[in-house]
Amino acid sequence: MHPNEQLIQKFYSSFQARDAAAMTACYHPDAVFSDPVFGRLQGTRATAMWHMLCARAKNLHIIFNNVQANADNGAAHWEDHYTFGQTHRSVHNVIDAAFVFRDNRIIQHIDTFDLWQWARMALGPVGLFLGWTPTLQTAIRKDARQSLEVFMQKQRG
């Protein structure tokens, strides 16, 4: 197994254990993360997001497979099951991840999933009927980023 495959395995195993410190130790200090909900996060914002998700997880269940990596790039498939905090609705998100490595750490991590499908599960009828619209997708991103900023402020204070 390539060392970068082991790195991805460690990242998701740590997520399963809700060990944000171990997860973020897999990231390069200049790491960039991107997904349809948070958009692009760099450095401390990217690692703070994982700390926030682990801290807020109540019934989070993570599975991952199809881990592949070489010296430069990697990929994995992962799924999460959880209750979305704002609406208390069940979410089962199916995600494909792509990685780029530098200095034996993750420098770029891009998660891809269907935001409309996520909105339908997380937001119910509003997500079903409006989740495909740029207006609601922008509001989802704004809310996620605002939650992250509040979390980061509380961690500092």
C-alpha positions in Angstrom: 0.0 0.0 0.0 1.3 3.4 -1.0 2.1 5.7 2.0 -0.5 8.3 0.6 -3.1 5.5 0.7 -2.3 5.0 4.3 -2.6 8.8 4.8 -6.1 8.8 3.4 -7.0 5.7 5.5 -5.8 7.5 8.6 -7.8 10.6 7.7 -11.1 8.7 7.4 -10.4 6.4 10.3 -9.8 9.5 12.4 -13.1 10.9 11.1 -14.9 7.7 12.1 -13.4 8.2 15.6 -14.3 12.0 15.5 -10.6 12.7 16.2 -10.3 16.1 14.4 -6.7 16.6 15.6 -5.6 13.4 13.9 -7.6 14.3 10.8 -6.0 17.7 10.5 -2.5 16.4 11.1 -3.0 14.7 7.7 -3.3 18.2 6.1 -0.4 20.4 5.0 -0.5 23.8 6.7 -1.4 25.4 3.4 -4.1 22.8 2.6 -7.2 23.8 0.5 -10.5 22.0 1.0 -13.5 22.4 -1.2 -17.0 21.0 -1.3 -20.5 22.1 -2.5 -21.6 23.3 1.0 -18.6 25.2 2.4 -17.0 26.1 -0.9 -13.2 26.8 -0.8 -11.5 26.8 2.6 -7.8 27.3 3.0 -5.4 26.6 5.9 -6.9 27.1 9.3 -10.4 27.5 8.0 -10.2 24.0 6.4 -8.9 22.4 9.6 -11.4 24.3 11.7 -14.2 22.9 9.6 -13.2 19.3 10.5 -13.0 20.3 14.2 -16.5 21.8 14.0 -18.0 18.8 12.2 -16.5 16.4 14.7 -17.5 18.5 17.7 -21.1 18.9 16.5 -21.6 15.3 15.4 -24.2 13.6 17.4 -24.9 10.4 15.5 -22.4 10.6 12.7 -21.5 7.4 11.0 -18.8 7.3 8.3 -17.8 4.6 5.8 -15.1 4.8 3.2 -13.7 2.6 0.5 -11.9 2.7 -2.9 -8.9 4.4 -1.5 -6.3 4.9 -4.2 -3.1 7.0 -4.2 0.3 7.5 -5.7 3.0 10.1 -4.9 1.0 13.0 -6.3 -2.8 12.3 -6.3 -5.4 10.2 -4.5 -9.0 9.4 -4.4 -11.6 7.8 -2.1 -15.3 7.2 -1.9 -17.0 7.9 1.4 -20.5 8.2 2.8 -21.9 9.8 5.9 -25.1 9.3 7.8 -26.1 11.9 10.4 -29.0 14.1 11.6 -28.8 17.6 10.3 -28.8 19.9 13.4 -31.0 22.7 12.1 -33.9 20.5 10.9 -33.3 17.2 12.7 -33.7 15.4 9.4 -31.7 12.3 8.4 -29.0 12.8 5.8 -27.1 10.1 3.9 -24.5 11.9 1.8 -22.5 10.0 -0.9 -19.2 11.7 -1.6 -16.2 11.3 -3.9 -13.0 12.8 -2.7 -9.9 13.8 -4.7 -6.6 14.6 -3.1 -3.3 16.2 -4.0 -0.2 15.6 -1.8 2.8 17.7 -0.9 5.4 16.9 1.8 3.6 13.6 2.7 0.5 15.5 3.6 -2.8 16.5 1.9 -2.4 19.9 0.2 -5.7 19.8 -1.7 -8.9 17.9 -0.9 -12.0 18.3 -3.0 -15.2 16.6 -2.0 -17.9 16.2 -4.7 -21.6 15.4 -4.1 -25.0 16.4 -5.3 -25.9 19.6 -3.3 -29.6 19.4 -4.4 -29.8 15.8 -3.1 -28.2 16.9 0.1 -30.6 19.9 0.4 -33.6 17.6 -0.1 -32.5 15.4 2.8 -31.3 18.1 5.1 -34.0 20.8 4.4 -37.0 18.7 3.4 -39.6 20.2 1.2 -37.7 23.5 0.8 -34.7 21.6 -0.4 -36.8 19.5 -2.7 -38.4 22.4 -4.4 -35.7 25.0 -4.2 -32.4 23.1 -3.6 -31.4 23.2 -7.2 -31.7 27.0 -7.4 -28.6 29.2 -7.1 -30.4 31.4 -4.5 -30.8 28.5 -2.0 -27.4 27.0 -2.8 -25.8 30.4 -2.1 -27.8 30.6 1.2 -26.6 27.1 2.2 -23.0 28.1 1.6 -23.4 31.4 3.4 -25.0 29.7 6.4 -22.2 27.0 6.5 -19.4 29.6 6.4 -21.1 31.8 9.0 -21.4 28.7 11.3 -17.7 28.1 10.8 -16.8 31.7 11.6 -18.8 31.5 14.8 -17.2 28.2 15.7 -13.7 29.6 15.1 -14.4 32.7 17.2 -15.6 30.6 20.1 -12.4 28.5 19.8 -10.3 31.6 20.0 -12.2 33.2 22.9 
